[in-house]
Amino acid sequence: MNIAHDLREGNCMAVDVRATAYGADAYRRLHEAVAETKGDDPLTPVTLIVPDRRIGIRARRSLTRGSDESGPGIAALNVTTLARLAEHRAGRALLSTGRRSATRLDVLGTLRSVLDNSPGIFRPVAHQLGTVRALAHAYRELRGLPASVRRSLADHGPVVAEVMRIYDAAHRLLAPAVFDEVDLIQATTDRIRTHGISGSFVVFLPQPRRACDAELLRVIAMYANTRVILGFTGEAYADEAAHRLCRDLGADMEVTWQPPVADALLNASDPDDEVRAVVRRVKEALVEHPGHRIAVWYGTASPYARLLDEHFDQAGVQIFGNTARSLAETTPGRAFRRLLALPAQSFRRDDVLALLADTSISYDGIRAPRTAWERISRTAGVVSGDDWNRVREFARRRRRWLADYPDTDEATARRTQQAAEHAEKLHEFVTFLQHCHAQIESASSWQELGEGVEQLWSLVERDWRPATATLARQEDVRGHRRISEFIVRVGELDGTAGAPDPLLLRQLVEIELDHELGGHGTVGRGVHVGPISHGPGADVDLVFVVGAAEGFIPARIHEDPLVPDRARVATNGALGTRRERLSTQHHFILASLAAAPRGGRTLTFPRGDLRQGGTKSPSRWTLPTIRALDGRADLVITHWERARGLTEIPSYTGAVERDLQPATAQEWRQRTAVTDPGCDDSIVTRALTVHQARLSSEFTPFDGNLAGMTNLPDPTLAPVSVTALESWVHCPHGYFVRHILGVLPIEDPEDAVRISARDRGNVLHKILERLVTSALEDGWAPGHGQSWPRYTHRMIDQIADEEFAVAKAEGLTGYPILWDADREALRADLHAWVSHDDRRRAELGNLAPYAAEWPFEDVDISLADGRALRVRGKIDRIDRGLDGRLVVTDYKSGRLGRSYTRLTGDPCDRGQRLQLPIYAIAVGTAYGETRPVRSEYWFTSRRAGFARVGYDVDDAVLGRVTQALRTIMNGISGGIFPQRPNDDGNVLFECNACEIHGPEDRQIAVAWQAKTNTPELAELQELLNFGGLS
């Protein structure tokens, strides 16, 4: 103990400063100090001043439990911090002056206002977020300095002088309107000097952050009965700040104990393996120690905070301490950022949908139907901006359809009505978003701007269910509250932040979202996880300090570019230099080790870091531990690998195989799979079964063999489309996914750089359908041996313009500059089509158009085995010759590929091209045609040369087609659905249900090759290996 008598003023009290080591020793000192202060009267009021709320809770609980030397000391005890004490003493007086409590937004907004009006040397970067952030940090540091010290800093270069100028300008704007914590501290200090202070105080482990904090402590100690318990580590360099405070209090401490060292030093290959090993050891320790008596601390949050959170969560271990998530990483934080970012990309559809998918949005009293809105906006072709009007048009089309078909069945009418209502509500919702942002952009005051933001935020639901399920759930509730408070503070910026500025608002939002949420969990419930700054004031049985490698501990500290060290040195410790900040980190790690008794201290470090690359060496501060474990006092840190007594953590595989305590159910399952392949673990067993089955040469259920399963569809019971039949041959697995499971590929409008080949073909088909139908209905279609009339070209332009407009309105056309080229190329193809159609009809026997887009339904095709297949479809064009013979034409807008040229040998190309023969059967059946019908693919584009591929559908062709259809029907009804690789090279045959690029594509090919000789696939192989018609 050291008792110093400060008699500089006649009414000063004695200052009792007591040095203590950290951990249990500190709490013994606390018990002694409180007991001595109370004396013989346990109801004597005592104010206990602690550095923060966490230590305050620990101190209160410790005093409640009492100690061997003293009974409980909680009666008449007021536990507080310096800031709360100052607020209690001076807050009401400052509020009475008409000022309000300052917020972080007030400082940021005022600094931006100063930069706008007088940027000085910061002009080139005045509006950048980093500039405001750096100046705000400097403002907070400078606030606690005496005015004389601040004035002297201006002599240390032009940048520092500019920072001082901006500080003074901002403070002049803020001081009349708001007060901050420094004002409270200074007002309390002045009040004590003038009026004194009554009562008794115990100051426990003080860690003053500012010069004004230290001054208030000094004044309290001078004017009141005060006992100060000051923590030391025993290392002079690490204790510099403690010795400086001791001198400020008029005492001079001599610390005689040695700094703590760890009992174990573990090293792992990387931070992930390091954290896994610590979690395993914690789980083992929980058998003998309660969770709150174990602590795991780190030097740098990245990557350790998140790794510890994730691995403890997977292990089912409850923790408390600092959250690894910033406000931006919570669900409300992401939603708030998305809401405010919508105008930057003109309300892109994917941005709006990301907002809806990430959080619960309510509009007009109902929760937004995100799935329906996604489907409607995709179908309507919305990308961004004015495209949202397509949603309104979508609703109008649905209502027109209902009006045109009043006799439709009730279920269809209900679905159509609901789709129209959803579309209208979606359009209203987006219009509301745009209105709110327009109010923000045009606001004439911060209050009006805040109201606009509040309207946006009102869309985000707050889930009021109890937040007890997960830490993430609790953090989301706190995040929603933090953002709501932020919006209120935005509306209070009038008078401090200058004119309302949407850019400043976005900067303020980004700074707010970057802040951590703070503590999570309940202090004392679970394992304590946090930074090493939590070491002072902790008392545990076991402590693990992870990341004890250079770069992590000590963390890299860069010189402040605004207030460099040469200026900081002149403040005599009031502004910490890099050296002093390193000293603080050293103090923290030693205090962390001292929090546990000998035998319970563990340091760990990674030998490398896959995130940053390169190797790691142990922290310079681990050297005393390395020397203690090795027994050689002259060992240098660079030779740590030669030291004895260090423990190398095995790799993840080795740890799972050999560690006594796997941390998670996953690790238990993996260990069992390795050490006991015959274990009774259903998940492991099924995984091994799947893996082995897919590697085998047998066709198994895991390869698509569903033979024998019930409820497989019978494709002969209902009409089926030709393209569906073809798709089974392309890839049976793809057929299963699309036509049996009903899973369809999603094509987002945002991905449409230019009109797709399919949509281009649809537009072409629609134009030619309307042209030929109009000619037939209006009587100007060419007869036998006649050409198309001249005004055909005028009709093409008219119809094309209308269909092009529809395609654009539906969002099918992609980027405008590319659509301009595609549109004109398509128009040129249409005009060229006229003369090529005249030539085609002449070559095939003076044909005349007979029908366009001719539909057929329930056409029976015999499979020659007692079964019949019913098909449906629509034929692009039917022509009739002078002799009455029918010719079927199927338009193609793409290129002439190999699969078409193979039709000369195999009229259905192994079952992959069934349209021509089936269309011919449908026409022949409908018109009673006994002669073979001619059927052709016609490639209606200049790049394909208007080529034609076709044949007469005679008995030989029908026999081959019947065989192919029988194979397809047997495969579908028999449950044959393997993944088949695209061996044709045609992109149209690529399967959307399979991964068609990269390693997965090669695996499909290998598996297909290995299973081709299985009896279940023999019929399909026969179809695919057809040698051609003789």
C-alpha positions, 0 to 999 in steps of 0.5 A: 500500500502507498498513502500519499497526502496531497496538501496543495489545497488546505481541504484536500483528502488523503489519497490511498492508492493500492497496487494489485496484480490482475485476476483474483488478487484484484478482487481480494484488494477490492473486498479489502477496500470496500470493507475498510471504507465501510468500517464498522457500519455495513450501511455506509454509502460507498461509490464504486467507480469501474472502467466499464459495465462489464467489470462493474457486473463482475465487481458487484457479483464478487462483492455479493459472494464476499470473501474469506476475509470479509462478508458481503459488501453490496449494501449501500454500494453504488457501482458506476463509471466515470461517465455515468457519475458525471452525467448524474452530477452535471447532466441536469445543469447542462440540459437546463442551458437548452443544449441536448446530448450530442450524438455521433451524427452531430459530430460527423454532420458538423465536420462535413458542414465545415468541410463544405464551407471551408475545406482548406487543404482537404478540398480534393477529398472533402466529400469522401467518406474516409475524410469525414471518418478520419476527422471524426476520429481526430475530433474525439481524441482532441476533445479530452485535451486541455485547450492549451495543449490543443493550441500547441499542436498547431505548430507541428505542420500544416496538416495538424494545423488544418485539423486544429482549425477544423476542430475549432470550427466544428466545436464552435458550431456544436457547443451552443447546441449540444454537450458531450461526455467531455463537457459532462466530465469537465463540468463535474470536475469544476463543480467538485473543485468549487463545492467539493464532493461528499461520500466515500469512493473506491476506484477499481482498476481505472483505465482513463482514456482521456486527460479529462478522465484522469483529471476527474479521478485526481480531483475526486481523490483530492476532495473525497475519501478515496481508495484507488486499486490500480492494476499492474502487470509487473512489466515496466513497459506494459505498465507505463500508463498505470505508473503515469496515472499513479503519479497524477494521483500523487503516488509512486508505486513500486511493483515487485511481482513478475509478469505472468507467463503462460503454462502452455503454448500451442501452435497450429497450421492456421487460425481455423485449426487453432480455434478448433483446437481451443474449442475442443479443449474448452469442451473438455474443461467444461466437465470440471469448470463452469462456463463463466470461469473460462475465457477465450480472448484474441488480439485482433477481431479478424479472423478470430472473432467470427471463427470463435463465434462460429465454432462455439456455435457449432459445438453448442457452447454458450458464450458471452462477450463481444459480437463478431458482427457489425450492424451492417451484418445484421438482417436489419442492417442489410435491409437498411443499406439496401433500402437507401441504395435502391436509387443508385441503380435505378431500382433494379429488380434484383436489388428490390428482390434482394431486399424482399428476400433478406428481411420481412417487408410489410406494405399496406398492412400485409407482408410482401408476397416475395415469391409471387412478386419475384415471379411476376416481375420476372415474367413482366421482364422488369430490369430497372427504372421505367421497366416497373411500369411493365408490372402494371401492364402485366396486371392489365393483361391479366384482367383483360384475359379474365374479361375475354374468357368469362367462362374459364374454370373457377381455379384458373380465374382465381389464380389469374385474379390473384396474379393481377392483384399481386402485380398491382400491389407490387407496382404500388410498392415500388412507386412508394419506394420511389416517392420516399426517395424523392422526398429524401432528395428534395428535403429542405430540412433534416427533419423532413429528410428523416421523415422520408427515411422513417417512411422507408424504414417503416416497411421493415418488420420488427419481429417482436417474438422473444429473442431467446433462440439464438445470438443472431436473433438477439443481434437482429433485435438490437440492430433494428432498435439501433437503426430506429434510434439512428433515424430519430437522430438524423431528424435532429441534425438541423442546426448542426449539420448544415443543409440536408444532404442525401450524400452526407446521409449515405455517409452517415449510414455507412459509418453507423453500419460499420460500428460493432453491435457491442456485447452479446449474451449475458455476462457470466452466462457461458464462456467469455469470448472477446478481445484481450482488452477484456483481460483487465478486471477478469477473474477466471480459472482458465484463459486461452489467448488465441492469435499470439503471432506477429501481426495479430498480437501486437496488432499492426499500428499505423501512424495517424496521418492527421495527428502524427507521433511527432505532435502526439509526443508533445502532449505528454501522454494525453494522445497516445503514440504508436509506442504507447498504444503498443504498451497498452496492447502489451498490458492487455495481454499480460492482464489476460494471462493474469486473469487465471491462476498458474496452471490455467493459462494457454497461449496459441498462435498459427504458423500460417494464414491462408487468408493473408498468405505466408508464414507466421512467427510467434509474437515477441510477447510470447518469448518469456513463455517460450523461455519458461517452457524451454528452460533456457533464458538466452533463447531468441524468438527467431529460434522458437522452433528449437524450443522444448515444451511447445505443443503442435496442434495436429491437422484437422484430420489428425485432430478428428482421428486422435483428439479425446474430445471432438467439438461438434457432431460433425467431427464425431461423425467424421471420426466414426467414419474413419475409425469404424466404417461399419458404424451404425450411423445412418448419415455416414452410411447413406453418404458412403452408399451414394459415393460407392454407387456412383463410382460403380459400373451398376445403374443404381437409384443414385444414378437415376434408376427408379425402376419399381418405384410407385407413382411413376407417370404413364406418358400414354395417359395424357397428351404429351408434347413432342419437345418433351419426348425429345428431351428424355433422349437429350438427358433423361435426368433433365426430363425427370427434373422438369416434367416429373418434379416440375422444376423449371430453369429460371431466366432473370431479365437482368441476364438478358444482354441481348435477345435470346435465340429462343425469344428471337425464334418466338418473335419470328414465328409470331410475325410469320404466323400473323403474316400468313394468317392475315393473308389467308383470312383477307384473301391475298395469300399467293395461289399455286404458282404465284408469288407474294404480292408487293405489299407483303413487305409493307405488312411485314414492317407493320407486323414486325414493328408491333411484335418488336414493341411487345418483345421490348415491353416484356423485357426480352430484348436486352441492351438497347444498342444490341437490340437495335442491331438484332432488330434490323437483322431480324427485319432483313431476314423477314424481307428476304424470307418472301423471295425464298418462300416463293422459290421454295413453293415453286421447287416443291410443286407450286405450293400454296399456303394452307394454314399457319400455327396449326394446332393439334391435340390428342393425335394417337400414334400406335407404338405397335405393341398394343399401346398408343401415344397421344401427342399435342403441338402446333405446326408452323406452316402447312402448304398444299400442292396442285396435286393436293399433296400436303407439305409441313414446315417447321421454322428454325431461326438458328444455324444448321447443326450436325443433328439436322444433317444426320436426318438423312441417315436417321430421320429422327436423329436417335429420337432427338428430332421427332417433330417432322415425322410426328407433325406429318402423322398429325396432318395426315390423320387430320386430313385423311392423307394416304400419301406420304406427307413431306415434312421439312425444317426451314432455317429462315435466316440469311446466316443459315442460307435459308437452308431446308432439311426434310424428307417424305414420311413414308413407312420406313420413317414411321417404323424408325419413329415408332421404335424411338417412341417405344424406347422413350415410353419404356424409359419414362414409365420404367423409371430410367432417368440417368444423367446423359452427357451432351455428346452432340456439341449442340448447346440446345441439348445442354441440360439445365438440370445438370452442371454442364461445365467444369469437373461435374460435366466430366464426372457425368461423362465418366459415369455414363461410360461406366454404366452403358453396358448395364441391362437397364440402359440397353434399349436406350443405348440401342436407340443412340447407336442406331446405324441409319436406315438402309 
